[in-house]
Structures are given as C-alpha cells and as structure tokens.
Amino acid sequence: MSTPPDPSVSARPRGIRIPRSRRQVNPDARMSLIDHIRELRNRLLKALLGIALGMVVGWVFFNPVWHFIEKPYCKIPQQNRLLNTHGCTLVVNGLFDGFFIHLKIIFVVGLIVSSPVWFYQLWAFIAPGLYARERRWTFGFVGAAVPLFVLGGMFAYLAMTRGLHFLLSLVPHGAVALITVDTYIGYAMAMLLIFGLAFELPLILVMLNAAGVLTHARLKKWRRLMIFSVFAFAAVATPSPDPYSMLLLAVPCVILVELAEVFAWANDRRRARRPSMYAGLDDDEVSPLDFDDSVSSTTDSR
C-alpha cells in the first residue's frame, strides 16, 4: 500500500523548482570589463588615500625634510653662494611660491612614505591574472624596487654637492647667481630620478631572466656593451665633469648588473635541471622566447 501524503507538508506545484543559493565558483578569476574598472577604481582610491596620509606626514615633518634637502647647497664654497652671505640663502620670487614649494615637497614625501601601499595596490590589481609563480616574481619585484630606488637616492644625495659646485662655477665673474627654491628642488628631484631609475636596471634584468625572456648566455654576450653603456650614461647624466660623481652612479650600477648576471646564471642552471613550466602549452599561450636556441639550431644546420 502506498503511504498517504503528509498533510503537514505544504503542497508545491509540479514543474516549479526553487533555486538554491549557491556560491559561484570562479577558479580562473575571470572578470568582466565593468568588474575590472571597478577593481581599478577601488585600487586607485586606496592608493590615493595612502598618498594623502603620506602627505600629512610630509606636512608635519616639513622643516626637517627641507633642512635635509638644502644641505648639499650649504656645502658648496662660500664664494659660489648668493652675495657671499653666511648661511644658505635661496630666493623665492612669487607670493604663492612658498605654498607651492610646500606642496611639492610634501607630495614627494607622501609618495616615498606610501610607496609600500600603492606598490601593493598595483600588485594586487595585476596578481589575479598571473600564475602562482609569476605572482611571487611580482612580489619580489615590488619588495626590491623600493630599496633599490632609495639606495639610488642616497648616492644622488652624495653627488648633488659636486654638481652644484660645477654648475655655479660656470657663472661669469661679477654676476650673481639668484638660485630660486623651485629651481633647486627641480635639480634635486632630477638627480633623485636619474640615480633611482638607474639602480632599477639590474632588477629589470633579473625579472626578464625569471620570465624566460633573457638568458645568461645573452647577458654574458652583452656584458661589455652594458658596462660601457652604464659608464656613458653616468658621464652624461651627472652634471659635474669630475670622475667622482660619475663613479658614484656607474660603479654601483655595474656591481648590481654583475649580481643580476650571477642570478641569471644560477637560475638558468636550476631551470635546466627541472622540467619547463611552459611545457604542454598551446601555441597561443605564453612561452619563453628561445632566441639562443633558434640561433644555435640555425648555425648547426648551416
């Protein structure tokens, strides 16, 4: 006999299914264009908030930062300064120059202080589209980029005094050099960018080797050209003609390039002992550019 229906159970029309709330599974981390734009907006807002908080720190510590920036100018010979006066004398021309000088300095301080925040936001926006190993590369890049840039800024600070001494020595006899604060800050920022970006070159070489684009064999082949290019760039980028300023930029960059070559040598040896991470990929997927293998195969066929 069939079991009679339970009256406590409410009747439900046939053919109608109640949808169950399920959490959407997204293993490939795929996003629509609108989702990408929203993600970019959120990351930009967080980065700007971090910069704004860093600018508050720069505003609070403006006087110590300014005294630190003007020290290279104070170290130049007395006869090259404004009217041979005692102390450090710089000129402000406009009524609003003091306000804009504050903005420039606290903005630079805010960028430096908040660099871990906006570097992380940049990494978090790129990371979902990368493989796990590529995410570690990006994290290593972010972790090494800031210390290398700061190291370059320290060497730029040491070279600023000699550059100022050379530039002011070109002023004709009897003329007075009225150095404005805005001009001096522009000179300091240019030196900081030149040295800081030059110190990032070895990191770029390391990342290209880790991605399989640049091999140690090619780095070894280009070593003399890279060293010559570093010294030529240092001779042009530093304003002072003395070898001291040029060596302050060239020697650390050459040492870092050699360290990058050592990393490429060790990474290529490790990669040769392990199966390639790009094995089994389709033709339209990412793969290393085997320039050296193609050149060697062409040479052997001839």
Secondary structure, DSSP 8 states (H G I E B T S, - for coil): ------TTS----TT-----------TT----HHHHHHHHHHHHHHHHHHHHHHHHHHHHTHHHHHHHHHHHHHTS-GGGSGGG-SS---B--SSSHHHHHHHHHHHHHHHHHTHHHHHHHHHHHHGGGS-HHHHHHHHHHHHHHHHHHHHHHHHHHHHHHHHHHHHHHTS-TT-----BHHHHHHHHHHHHHHHHHHTTHHHHHHHHHHTTSS-HHHHHHTHHHHHHHHHHHHHHHSS--SHHHHHHHHHHHHHHHHHHHHHHHHHHHHHHHS--TTTT--TTS-----HHHHHHHHHHH-
